[in-house]
Amino acid sequence: MQANNEMEQMVSGIGKKTSQEASHVAKRLIKKAVGKVAKQVILTTGRVLISILGETAPVWVPIVVIIVGGFLMYNMLYLIPKQVLLDGSPSGKKIAAFYGSNDPDFIESRKNVFEDYADISKKWSDKLTDDQKIQAQLHAMPWGVIAAVDRIVNDPATTGKKKLLLQPDIIFEALRPAFTWRSSTITNITQSCSSSSYTDKEGNVSVNYSIHSDTKLTPILLLAKADTFEGAYNYDYKQDVKRTEYSSSCGVLVNTEIKEILAKMNTPDVLNLPLMEFLKSKGIKKEVDIQLAFELAKLYDIQFKGSSEVKISLPYVNGAISGANLFFPVDVPFKQTTHFGDIDAWHSTPHKGMDIATGTGGTHIYAIDEGVVEYAGAQGSGNVGYGYYVILSHPNGLKTLYAHLQHDQFQVQKGDRVKKGQYIAQIGYGKVGDSTGPHLHFELNILDAKGKTTLVDPLVYVKPAIGMMTLQNGTKWIREDQ
């Protein structure tokens, strides 16, 4: 009986073990079978995908190439130069970034490339008189635009050529401004008092006074239209009559000046349309590539950055240009010894304003517009930087700075309200602050469209009287009345 029970348990155990082993074998077989199927599915799918990719390669390969190429071009033309130009890198690195080359001999041979672009851009005013240059200064050809367009249009990625072959003169001639002028006349009527005496038979002397008028007509040319890479700017004028009265033995005499002044500058309907059309004619048709040209130009050329922001944000410009007739800081003949944006032996970074040299200290300085004195005093001890200076805050976000002033001749103090043309200070005698001699450093700031304070070329806003300003032509100074 006991033997039978033991036999049953043994058989039962063998059955369970056999069942477990069978289960394990079944699982291994299923796993192996599934693995083969999965592998076959993957291989089949892979072959199908490869076949599909091969069949559709003519469609997707160019897209990938364009994306990758565009990314590389964007980096080479913009991101890398931007980093180099903004971090104060040596000029060699800036030139290397511009060309996309690290060959030291090549870089050395192209070390004056930016100066060459600047020299070419100065041709914009060829054949203009000095007075015409002043009127058209707003439309000066920025060298940064020439450089940026030249770099993009002639890049191998655009031309399909193996080498970068720049053509600055051709680009300049295609984009240079053209001006239309019209005749006008300044009429000055001057009254004077004369006297004559008469003695009668009795010896009585009588004096007769009479008023005489002299008329002087001065022909001038006024800018009527400027066709630029930004578009066409049309100028409208209005008559202005100024009368000055003074006392004499004849009574009150009146001098009258009659002339046309700017009433309105009409801006292009679509800003930069001619430049965009030119780029498109050269195969640069994508909006992102066109925008790249403008961003590069702003990187290279601080003057273009400032002037472009002026034209984007024209609330005050229109106020100033449309007859506000801002006063010029000095009312005597002067030389502009340093221009806005200049980099030279004395300025390692772009010059923030214009330098006005009258030849001596003591010249009176006037507020260009009404406003409030924001600061009047010294920078540090007065021996560094601006030396002694005044900052005025004007309507519509305009600010002006007048520096290198005579320390004991301030006519205003912080918080004072000033009128347009009010006498505020004098040019300092000798070296005031960081300067080489008597001159006025004049800066002008506006608020751009984003509410950011931006330095701009003062001559965009304020115009000296005819015959007052002396311009530089190479090393020779030329007067408008010569």
C-alpha positions in Angstrom: 0.0 0.0 0.0 2.8 2.3 1.0 4.8 1.3 -2.1 1.8 2.1 -4.3 1.5 5.7 -2.8 5.2 6.3 -3.3 4.9 5.1 -7.0 2.0 7.5 -7.6 3.9 10.5 -6.1 6.9 9.7 -8.3 4.9 9.5 -11.4 3.1 12.8 -10.5 6.4 14.6 -9.9 7.8 13.4 -13.3 4.6 14.6 -14.9 4.9 18.1 -13.4 8.6 18.3 -14.4 7.9 17.2 -17.9 5.1 19.7 -18.1 7.3 22.6 -16.9 10.1 21.6 -19.4 7.6 21.5 -22.2 6.3 24.9 -21.2 9.9 26.3 -21.3 10.6 24.7 -24.6 7.4 26.1 -26.0 8.3 29.6 -24.8 11.7 29.4 -26.4 10.2 28.2 -29.7 7.7 31.0 -29.7 10.3 33.6 -28.8 12.6 32.3 -31.5 9.8 32.3 -34.0 8.7 35.8 -33.1 12.3 37.0 -33.3 12.6 35.7 -36.8 9.4 37.3 -37.8 10.3 40.6 -36.2 13.7 40.5 -37.9 12.1 39.7 -41.2 9.7 42.6 -40.7 12.4 45.0 -39.9 14.6 43.9 -42.8 11.6 44.1 -45.1 10.6 47.6 -43.8 14.2 48.8 -44.1 14.4 47.7 -47.7 11.1 49.4 -48.4 12.3 52.7 -46.7 15.6 52.6 -48.6 13.7 52.0 -51.8 11.3 54.9 -51.0 14.2 57.2 -50.1 16.0 56.2 -53.2 13.0 56.9 -55.4 12.3 60.2 -53.7 15.9 61.4 -53.5 15.5 64.0 -56.2 12.8 65.6 -54.0 14.3 65.5 -50.5 18.0 65.7 -51.2 17.9 69.3 -52.6 15.7 70.3 -49.6 18.2 69.0 -47.1 21.1 70.5 -49.0 19.3 73.9 -49.1 18.6 73.7 -45.4 22.1 72.7 -44.5 23.7 75.1 -47.0 21.5 77.9 -45.8 22.4 77.3 -42.2 26.1 77.2 -43.1 25.8 80.4 -45.2 23.9 82.2 -42.4 26.7 81.2 -40.0 29.5 82.2 -42.3 27.9 85.5 -43.5 26.2 86.7 -40.3 26.6 84.9 -37.0 30.4 84.5 -37.1 31.0 88.1 -38.3 28.5 89.4 -35.8 30.4 87.8 -32.9 33.7 89.0 -34.2 32.6 92.5 -34.9 30.8 93.0 -31.6 33.4 91.5 -29.3 36.1 94.0 -30.1 38.3 91.5 -32.0 41.4 92.8 -33.8 40.9 94.1 -37.3 42.6 91.0 -38.7 39.9 88.7 -37.3 37.2 91.0 -38.6 38.6 90.8 -42.1 38.9 87.0 -41.7 35.3 86.8 -40.7 34.3 89.0 -43.6 36.0 86.9 -46.2 35.6 83.5 -44.4 39.3 82.9 -44.6 42.1 82.2 -42.1 45.0 82.5 -44.6 47.3 85.1 -42.9 48.9 86.3 -46.2 45.4 86.7 -47.8 44.1 88.6 -44.8 47.2 90.9 -44.8 46.6 91.7 -48.5 43.0 92.7 -47.7 43.7 94.6 -44.5 42.2 97.8 -45.9 39.0 96.3 -47.3 36.6 98.3 -45.0 38.5 101.6 -45.7 38.3 100.8 -49.4 34.5 100.4 -49.1 34.3 103.7 -47.2 36.3 105.5 -49.8 34.1 104.2 -52.6 31.0 105.3 -50.7 32.2 108.9 -50.6 31.7 109.2 -54.3 28.0 109.6 -53.7 28.4 113.4 -53.5 30.7 113.7 -56.6 29.8 116.9 -58.6 27.7 118.3 -55.8 28.5 121.7 -54.3 29.1 121.9 -50.6 25.7 123.3 -50.0 24.1 120.5 -52.0 26.1 118.0 -49.9 24.6 119.4 -46.7 21.0 119.3 -48.1 21.5 115.7 -49.4 23.5 114.4 -46.3 20.5 112.3 -45.2 20.9 110.2 -48.4 24.7 109.6 -48.2 25.6 106.2 -49.5 26.5 104.0 -46.5 29.6 101.9 -47.1 28.2 99.1 -45.0 25.4 98.6 -47.6 27.9 98.3 -50.4 30.0 95.8 -48.4 27.0 93.7 -47.3 25.4 93.5 -50.8 28.8 92.9 -52.4 29.5 90.1 -50.0 26.2 88.3 -50.4 25.7 88.8 -54.2 29.2 87.6 -55.0 29.4 84.8 -52.5 30.1 81.4 -54.1 26.9 80.0 -52.7 25.1 82.7 -54.8 27.2 82.8 -57.9 28.1 79.1 -58.1 31.7 80.0 -58.6 34.6 78.6 -56.7 36.0 81.8 -55.4 34.6 85.0 -53.8 35.1 87.8 -56.3 34.0 91.1 -54.9 32.9 94.0 -57.1 32.5 97.1 -54.9 32.6 99.6 -57.7 29.8 97.8 -59.7 27.7 97.5 -56.6 28.1 101.2 -55.8 27.2 102.4 -59.2 24.1 100.2 -59.1 22.9 101.6 -55.8 24.3 105.2 -55.7 21.8 108.0 -55.1 20.6 110.4 -57.8 19.4 113.9 -57.0 17.0 116.3 -58.7 17.4 120.0 -57.9 15.2 123.0 -58.5 16.1 126.7 -58.6 15.0 129.1 -55.9 16.0 132.6 -54.7 16.8 134.1 -51.3 15.6 137.7 -51.2 17.1 140.1 -48.7 15.6 143.6 -48.4 17.8 145.8 -46.2 16.6 149.3 -45.0 19.0 152.0 -44.1 18.7 155.5 -42.8 20.4 158.5 -44.5 20.4 162.1 -43.6 21.0 165.4 -45.4 21.3 168.8 -44.0 20.2 172.2 -45.3 21.1 175.7 -44.1 18.7 178.5 -45.0 19.6 182.2 -45.4 19.1 182.9 -41.8 21.7 180.2 -40.9 19.2 177.7 -39.6 20.2 174.2 -40.2 17.6 171.5 -40.9 18.2 167.8 -41.2 16.2 165.6 -43.4 16.1 161.8 -42.8 15.1 159.3 -45.4 14.8 155.5 -45.6 16.4 153.6 -48.4 15.9 150.0 -49.3 18.4 147.7 -51.0 17.3 144.3 -52.4 19.8 141.5 -52.9 18.8 138.3 -54.8 20.8 135.1 -54.2 20.0 132.2 -56.5 20.2 128.8 -54.8 19.4 125.2 -55.6 17.0 123.2 -53.5 16.8 119.4 -53.3 13.5 118.3 -55.0 14.0 114.6 -55.1 16.4 111.9 -54.0 16.3 108.5 -55.7 18.1 106.1 -53.4 18.5 102.4 -52.7 15.7 102.9 -50.1 13.3 104.5 -52.6 12.4 108.0 -53.7 12.2 110.9 -51.3 10.3 113.9 -52.5 10.7 117.4 -50.9 8.0 120.0 -50.5 8.8 123.6 -49.6 7.0 126.7 -48.3 7.8 130.4 -48.2 9.3 131.8 -45.0 9.5 135.5 -44.2 11.7 136.8 -41.4 11.7 140.4 -40.4 14.1 142.1 -38.0 13.4 145.5 -36.6 15.8 148.0 -35.2 15.8 151.7 -34.2 17.4 154.5 -36.2 17.2 158.3 -36.6 14.6 157.6 -39.3 12.5 155.6 -36.9 12.1 151.8 -37.0 13.9 150.1 -39.8 13.0 146.6 -41.0 15.3 144.0 -42.7 13.4 141.3 -44.4 14.6 137.9 -45.6 12.3 135.8 -47.9 13.2 132.3 -48.8 11.8 128.8 -49.2 12.2 126.4 -46.3 11.5 122.7 -46.2 7.8 121.9 -45.4 7.8 118.2 -45.8 9.9 115.2 -46.8 7.8 112.5 -48.4 9.3 109.1 -47.7 9.0 106.0 -50.0 5.8 104.0 -49.8 7.8 100.8 -49.5 11.2 101.4 -47.8 14.2 99.7 -49.5 12.2 98.4 -52.5 15.0 99.4 -55.1 17.6 97.4 -53.0 15.3 94.4 -52.7 14.7 94.5 -56.5 18.4 94.7 -57.1 19.0 91.7 -54.8 16.3 89.7 -56.6 17.9 90.5 -60.0 21.0 88.8 -58.6 19.2 85.7 -57.5 18.7 86.8 -53.8 15.0 86.3 -53.7 14.2 84.9 -50.2 13.1 87.4 -47.6 15.5 85.9 -45.0 18.4 86.5 -47.4 17.3 90.0 -48.2 17.0 90.8 -44.5 20.5 89.3 -44.0 21.9 92.0 -46.2 20.4 94.8 -44.0 21.7 93.1 -40.8 25.2 92.8 -42.2 25.2 96.4 -43.3 24.2 97.5 -39.8 27.0 95.3 -38.3 29.7 96.8 -40.6 28.6 100.4 -40.6 27.4 102.3 -37.5 26.3 105.2 -39.6 24.0 103.1 -41.6 22.6 101.5 -38.4 21.8 105.0 -37.0 20.4 106.4 -40.2 18.2 103.3 -40.9 16.8 103.6 -37.4 16.1 107.3 -38.0 14.1 106.4 -41.1 12.2 103.6 -39.4 11.2 105.9 -36.5 10.2 109.2 -38.1 7.9 111.0 -35.5 10.6 113.5 -34.5 12.3 113.4 -37.9 9.2 114.5 -39.6 8.7 117.2 -36.9 12.3 118.4 -37.4 12.5 118.1 -41.2 9.0 119.5 -41.8 9.9 123.0 -40.7 10.9 122.8 -37.1 14.2 124.4 -38.4 16.3 123.4 -35.4 18.9 126.0 -34.4 22.6 125.1 -35.1 24.8 125.0 -32.0 27.1 127.8 -33.3 26.4 130.8 -35.5 29.9 131.5 -36.9 32.0 129.8 -39.6 33.5 126.5 -38.5 35.2 123.3 -39.7 33.8 119.8 -39.0 37.0 118.2 -37.9 35.6 114.8 -37.1 32.5 113.2 -38.6 29.9 111.0 -36.9 31.1 107.4 -37.0 34.7 108.2 -37.8 37.5 105.9 -36.6 41.0 107.4 -36.7 44.1 107.9 -34.6 42.1 109.7 -31.9 39.0 107.5 -32.0 39.5 103.7 -31.7 35.7 103.2 -31.7 33.1 105.0 -34.0 32.9 108.7 -33.1 29.6 109.4 -31.3 29.0 112.9 -32.7 30.5 115.6 -34.8 33.3 117.9 -33.8 32.9 121.6 -34.6 36.1 123.8 -34.6 35.7 127.6 -34.9 39.4 128.2 -34.4 39.2 129.5 -30.9 37.7 129.1 -27.5 35.0 131.3 -26.2 32.6 130.8 -29.1 29.0 130.9 -27.9 27.0 127.7 -28.0 23.2 127.6 -28.5 20.4 125.1 -27.7 19.1 123.6 -31.0 15.6 123.4 -29.6 13.6 124.1 -26.5 14.0 121.7 -23.7 15.2 121.1 -20.1 18.8 121.0 -18.9 19.4 117.4 -17.8 23.0 118.0 -16.7 25.5 120.9 -16.7 28.9 120.3 -15.2 32.1 118.2 -15.3 32.9 114.6 -16.2 34.9 113.5 -13.2 37.5 116.2 -12.5 36.9 117.9 -15.8 40.2 116.6 -17.2 38.9 113.4 -18.9 36.3 112.4 -21.4 33.9 115.3 -22.2 35.6 117.6 -19.7 32.8 120.0 -19.0 29.5 119.4 -20.8 25.7 120.1 -21.0 22.9 117.6 -21.8 19.5 118.9 -22.9 16.3 116.9 -23.1 14.0 118.0 -25.9 10.4 117.1 -27.0 9.7 113.8 -28.7 12.6 111.9 -27.1 15.4 114.0 -28.6 18.5 114.6 -26.5 21.6 116.7 -27.3 25.0 116.8 -25.7 27.5 119.7 -25.9 31.1 118.9 -24.7 34.6 120.4 -24.1 33.1 123.6 -22.7 34.7 126.5 -20.8 34.3 125.6 -17.1 33.4 129.1 -15.9 31.0 130.1 -18.7 27.9 127.9 -18.1 24.8 130.0 -18.8 22.4 127.3 -17.5 22.2 124.8 -14.7 20.4 121.4 -14.1 16.6 121.8 -14.2 16.5 125.1 -16.2 14.1 125.3 -19.1 15.7 126.7 -22.3 14.3 128.1 -25.6 15.4 127.2 -29.1 18.5 129.3 -29.9 19.2 130.2 -26.3 22.9 130.8 -25.3 23.9 128.0 -23.0 27.7 127.8 -22.8 31.1 128.5 -24.6 33.6 126.4 -26.3 36.5 125.8 -23.9 39.9 127.4 -24.3 42.8 125.0 -24.9 42.4 121.3 -24.1 39.2 120.5 -22.2 38.8 116.9 -21.2 40.0 114.4 -23.7 40.6 116.8 -26.6 43.4 118.1 -28.8 42.3 121.7 -28.8 39.3 124.1 -28.7 36.2 122.6 -30.3 32.6 121.6 -29.6 31.8 117.9 -29.5 28.1 117.7 -30.4 26.0 114.5 -30.0 22.3 113.9 -30.9 20.2 111.0 -29.6 16.7 110.0 -30.7 14.3 107.3 -29.5 13.9 104.6 -32.1 10.7 102.7 -32.9 11.4 100.3 -30.0 11.9 103.2 -27.5 15.7 102.7 -27.4 18.0 105.7 -27.3 20.0 105.8 -30.5 22.9 108.0 -31.6 22.5 109.5 -35.0 24.5 111.8 -37.3 23.6 115.4 -36.2 23.7 116.7 -39.7 20.6 114.5 -40.4 18.7 117.0 -38.2 20.4 120.3 -38.0 21.7 122.3 -40.9 24.2 125.2 -40.6 23.5 128.3 -42.6 24.9 128.6 -46.1 28.5 129.7 -46.0 29.1 128.7 -42.4 30.3 125.1 -42.6 33.6 124.0 -44.1 33.7 120.4 -45.4 36.7 118.1 -45.9 37.6 116.9 -49.4 40.6 114.6 -48.9 43.0 116.8 -47.0 41.8 120.1 -48.4 39.0 122.1 -46.8 36.5 123.6 -49.2 34.2 126.5 -48.3 30.7 126.8 -49.9 31.3 130.4 -50.8 34.7 129.8 -52.6 
